[in-house]
Amino acid sequence: MKTCECYWPFIIFTIWRVTPVAGFKSFSETELTHMKQFREFMVKFNKTYESKAEEVKRFGIFKSNLKIIEKMNGDENEKAEFGVTMFSDLSDAEFEDQMLISFNETIEYQAMEEPVSKSLSSIIRRAPSSFSWTDHESYPPVESQGSCRICCVFSMVGALSIMYSVHQGRPINLSKQQLVDCNSNIVCERGGLTYPEVYRAIKNTYLATERVYPYVGTDGHPCNENNVEEGVASLSDYRNPTTESAILTALRNGPLPSRVVGSYLRQYTGNVLTNCPNQRGTHGVVIVGYGEEEGVPYYLVRNSWGSNYGILGGHAKIKRGTCATHEVVYKLTMKIKGEGCCG
């Protein structure tokens, strides 16, 4: 990498001109292609680095990730497409440290009553072959958690935001920063936050809207009690559907916070993920829909990596029962200030 650093000004120049200059080292067509891809990546995701040395380091990691992407796209058992994402300049260790969590918890199941088999078969026959909350005109846009490791907060508040938006008839995201500022155990660096903890934090208050209490992506700020007073929605209960049929039934009544194997979604760009292993979940998402594509039944999940990620402005399709999607799922009951429970 020392040689690359020495010629880095030339590398940047050749990306835009792609013409040789006398006296400088020549580069292979592959290297020039990688340089061009890296510059496009920097522009698309607004990437800047503190020094040329850091930029060269990130370029090296970027090239390594291109090889991983190529390998994943060559997997005959995988139908999804993989490509350059906002995480393509991070090493595996950096991505895990910045974006994933451990879920070190004993799952506090609250079983959801399931219909008897006769009723269930009737429900399945009547159920649409596909369903998505994203089709609702009041569906709120996907937001980014940034480098604050609170995917559980984004997942549970995201689900509540969808429910509240549908109830109000317009897209409204609820505040995540309120939970960070007003709960000492919800911090960006912890990386071991649990859904039950987030549920209890929400249940003990009413969340203000994102407009009233906006997200800044850092912790250590004092709780803004005046903004908290403008809270509008909360949670009163949750249940855990434990079978696919129960999940599909619950999903048609509301979005469902869940878990996935976050590392496998890192380079995802489209189609249905079919070969994600059923390892322990490391990232919180919201199941917002289901369907079937080329014979593969899938869940549509809402991520917290911004609207530039994946498909449909921040979503991914995952084959049902893979990628830890059935590990633990939450069906939420919403309560609205002054109105009581309605979800």
N, C-alpha and C positions, 0 to 999 in steps of 0.2 A: 504493500500500500504506500510505501515511501515514494516510489516512482510516480504513482497517481497524484499524490499530494503535490509533488514538484511541478507537474504539468497541469494542475487543476484549472488555472486561468485559460489554458488552451482547450481543455476539455469543454468548458462552458462555451467557448467561442465556436468550437466545431459542432456543437449541438445545433446552433442556429444557422451556421453556414455550411457545415458538413463538407469543408474543403481542406485539403492538406496545406500546411504552411512550411516553407523551407526551414530546415534546422530543427524542427520538432519531431518527436517520436510519432510514428504512424500507428493507428489503431485498427483493429479488425472491424469488419462490418458488424459483427455481433456486439462488440464493445461500444461502437457508435450507436447502435440501436438501443442498448441498455442506457447509455447516457441520455439519449433523447427521451426514453421512457421515464427516466428519473426526473428530468426537468419538467416533463408534463405532469408527473406526480406531484412535484413541489408546487406547481402553479394551481392544479386542481384542488389540492387540499391545503393551500396557503401555508406551506412549510418553509420555515426559515431556520437557520442554524447559527450558533454563536461564533463559529470560526470556520475557515476552510478545512481545517483538520477534522472538525466534527462532520462537515458535509461529506468529506471523503469517506469517513467511517460509515456514515449512513448509506452512502452509495454502495459500499461493500456489502452491508446487510441487505440492502434492496436487491442486489444481484443474487444473493443467496436465497432470498424469498421468491425470486422469479423461478429458480430451479424447483423449489417446493411446489409452487403453483403449477408448473409444467407437469410434475409428477402426479399431483392430485387430479389434474385434468386428464391424465392418461390412465386413471383407475377405471377398469372395465366395469366394476361393481358400483360406480358412482355416476349418477345422472346429473348432479349439480355442476354448475360452471364456477370456476375460481379465477380470480384475477387480482389486479392491483387494487388495494383499498387504502384507507387512511393509516393502516397499521403496517404497511409494507416496508417501513424503515426501522421497525423494531425487531429486536431479537426475540426468540421464544421466551427467554427469561424476563425480558423487559415487558413484553405483552402480558405475561402472567402476573407480574408484580404490579402493573399499572391498571389492569382491566378486570382480572378475575378474582374470585373470592373462594374461601374454603368450605363454607357452609358447615362449620363444626358445630353441629347441633343434634340433639335427639329430636326427631320429627314429632311434633305435637299434633297427631292426627285427631281430627274431629270428623268422624265418619258421616257421610252424606247418605241418607236413605235412598235406596235404589228401587225402581219399580219392580214388581214381580215379573217373572219371565214372560207371561202372557201379555201383560201391559207393555213391557219393554219391546217386544216384537212388533206390537201395534205402533208404538212411538217411532221405531226405526223405519217402518214402512211409510209412515207419514212424513218423516223427516226429509228435508231437501238433500240432494246429493252433495251440495256444496253450500257453504254459508260463511259470511265474513262481516264483521263489524266495520271493516274499512269501507264497505259499500254505503254505509249510512252517511247522509249529508252532514251530520253533526260530528263526524269522527275527527278528533283533534290531531294535529300534526305530531310526528315523532320528534323527540328532543334528544340532545346528547348529554350524557353524564360527564363528558370530558375525562380528566384523569382522576376524578373523585370516585372511589370504589364503593359506590352505593347503588349498584344495579338492583338490589332488593327494593330500595326506596322507589326507584324509577318504575320498577315492575308493578308494585302494589299501588302506587299513586297513579301510574299510567292506567291501570285497570279502572280505578275509581274515577279518573278523569273522563274516560270513555263513557262510563255509566252516567256520570253527572252531565256530560255534554248531551247525551241522548235525551235525558230528562229535561234539560233546559232548551233543547232544540237548536243549539249552536255549539261550535267547537270551543271548548274551554279546557285548558290544561291547569291542573291544580299545583300548588306550590310543593316543591321538593326541599327548597332552601329552608322553609319553615321547620321541617323535621330536623335538618342538620343543625340549625341555630338553636333550637329549643329543646334538644335532647342530647345529653352529654355522652351517651353511648353510641350515637350515630356520628361517626367521623370518617373523613376521607381515607385515612391510611389504615384503618382497622382490617378490612378485608375478610372479616369473619361474621358479618352481620347476618341475622336470620330473619326469615319472614315473620315468625311469631313476634319478634321484637318490634319489627316495623308495624305490624298489625296493632300491637298494644299502644305504640306511640301515636298512631292515627286515631285509635278509638278514644284516647284520652283528650282529644281536642277536635276542632273543626278546621280543616285546611282552607286557607285563603286561596284565591286564584293566583296563577303565575303572574298576572299583571300587577296584582297588589303586592305580592311577596316574590320577586323574581329570583331566578337561580343564578348564582355567581360561581358555583363549582369549587368553593373552598370552605373550610370550616374555621372555627375560632371567632365567629362573629356573635355579638350579643343578640339574644332573642328580641325581635321587634314586637313587643306586646300590642302596640297599636294595630299593626297589620294582622296579628293573630285574632284580634277582636272582629275582624272582617271575615273570619272563616265561614265557609258555606256548606262543606260536606265532610262526612266522616264515615267510619265503618262501625257496625254493631255486632257483626258475627262473621264467621267463616266456616266452611265445611270442606272436606277433602274427598272429592270423587276419586275412586281408586281403580276403575276399569275404563277401557276406551269408550264403551257405550255410555257410561255415566258421565264421562268428560264431554262427549258430544252433546248429550242432553243438557248438561249444565252450561255449555258454551252458548247455546241458543238463548240463554237467559242472561248472559253477561260474560265479559272477558275474564280469563283465568290466569293469574300469575303462576309461573312454573319455573323449571330449571332446564338448562341445556349444558352440553359440554362446550364451553365457550371457545376453547382453542380451535375447534373444528370449524367454527363459523367465521373465523378471523379473515380469511381470504374469499369468502363466499360472495358471488356476484349474480347468481341466478339459477333458475330451475329448482328441482326438489333434491334436497340432501338425502341420499339413500344409504350411505355407508358410514354415517357417524356412529361411533361405538357407544354402547350403553355403559359408559363409565360414570363415576360420580359427577353430578352436576357442579359446575363452577361459575355459572352466570345466570342471573335472573332475567326472564323475559315474560311477555304476556301472550298467551294463546288467544288469538282474536278471530280465528276462522279455521275451516277445514275444507277439504275437497279431495279430488283424485286427478292425477295427471299422468298420462301414459301408463295407466294401470296401477299407479302407486298412490295409496291413500296418504294424505299429508295433513299436518297442522300448519296454519299460517301464524307466525309468531312476530310480535312487535318487539324490536330491539331498542336499546338506549344508546346507540352509536351514531345518532343523527340521521337526517333525511337523505344524505348521500350514500348511505350504506344499503347494500342488498337490492331488494325490489320494492316497488310500491312506496317509495319514500321512507325506507328504514325497516323493512321487513324481510323475513326469510321463510321458505317452505321446507319443512322437515318431515320425513317419513314418520308416520305415527308409531309410537312405541320404541323409537330409537333416540339416541342422543340425550338420554335421561329425561325425555319429555314426560314419562309416566312416573318419575321418581316421587314427586309430590306436587299436587296441583291444588289450587285454592279457589273455591267458589265464594265470592264475597257478598255480604249484605250491606248495602249503603244506607246511611241515614243523612237526611238533609236538615239543616238548621231550621227549626220552626215547623217542620213537616213530619218528622219521624222517619221510620224505615220504609224503604220502597225499592229494594233490589235484591 
